[in-house]
């Protein structure tokens, strides 16, 4: 069930980003450190979305690996001897 929820949530967010991008096609001025550039707003929105997704992916990767390593390093519970 969790996998389906993630899939639908991802699909919904991609659709919302696409609608937002398509409805904002005018040119905007983007200023970097020493220069200013005219870009379509759709590119600015898509670039921001992709950059945010990459940062999220990079920050979530180490924690997944750490959890996996912890799982492997924890000893399995020993069975208790039967008593009569």
BELZIKA-V260077 format. One record per residue. N is the residue number from 1. SS is DSSP state (hx for helix, st for strand, lp for the rest). PHI is phi in radians with two decimals (999 if undefined). OMEGA is omega in degrees with one decimal (* if undefined). Layout:
N_SS_PHI_OMEGA, N_SS_PHI_OMEGA
This chain:
1_lp_999_-179.6, 2_hx_-1.11_-180.0, 3_hx_-1.13_178.2, 4_hx_-1.13_179.8, 5_hx_-1.07_178.0, 6_hx_-1.07_-180.0, 7_hx_-1.06_-178.6, 8_hx_-1.18_178.0, 9_hx_-1.16_177.1, 10_hx_-1.12_179.0, 11_hx_-1.07_178.8, 12_hx_-1.10_-179.3, 13_hx_-1.18_176.9, 14_hx_-1.13_177.9, 15_hx_-1.12_178.8, 16_hx_-1.14_177.9, 17_hx_-1.12_179.2, 18_hx_-1.10_178.7, 19_hx_-1.12_178.8, 20_hx_-1.11_-179.3, 21_hx_-1.16_-178.0, 22_hx_-1.12_-178.0, 23_hx_-1.38_-179.8, 24_lp_-2.14_-176.8, 25_lp_-1.83_-179.3, 26_lp_-1.25_-179.8, 27_st_-1.41_175.9, 28_st_-2.28_177.9, 29_st_-1.67_178.9, 30_st_-1.95_-179.6, 31_st_-1.85_174.0, 32_lp_-1.64_-175.3, 33_lp_-0.99_-174.9, 34_lp_-2.12_-176.3, 35_lp_-2.40_176.3, 36_st_-2.15_-176.0, 37_st_-2.30_173.3, 38_st_-1.62_179.8, 39_st_-2.32_171.2, 40_st_-1.15_-177.9, 41_hx_-1.05_179.0, 42_hx_-1.04_178.6, 43_hx_-1.20_179.2, 44_hx_-1.12_179.6, 45_hx_-1.13_-179.0, 46_hx_-1.13_178.0, 47_hx_-1.09_178.6, 48_hx_-1.11_179.3, 49_hx_-1.11_-178.8, 50_hx_-1.15_178.7, 51_hx_-1.10_177.5, 52_hx_-1.12_178.4, 53_hx_-1.14_178.5, 54_hx_-1.14_178.7, 55_hx_-1.11_177.9, 56_hx_-1.07_179.1, 57_hx_-1.10_-179.2, 58_hx_-1.16_179.1, 59_hx_-1.34_-178.6, 60_hx_-1.49_-179.0, 61_hx_-1.06_-177.4, 62_hx_-1.06_-178.9, 63_hx_-1.19_177.5, 64_hx_-1.14_-179.8, 65_hx_-1.16_-180.0, 66_hx_-1.10_178.3, 67_hx_-1.12_179.8, 68_hx_-1.14_178.8, 69_hx_-1.15_177.9, 70_hx_-1.12_179.2, 71_hx_-1.06_-179.0, 72_hx_-1.21_-173.9, 73_hx_-1.44_179.7, 74_lp_-1.30_-178.9, 75_lp_-1.25_178.0, 76_lp_-1.31_179.8, 77_lp_-1.16_179.6, 78_lp_-1.49_178.4, 79_lp_-1.38_178.2, 80_lp_-1.44_178.4, 81_lp_-1.19_179.8, 82_lp_-1.27_176.3, 83_lp_-1.99_179.7, 84_lp_-1.87_*
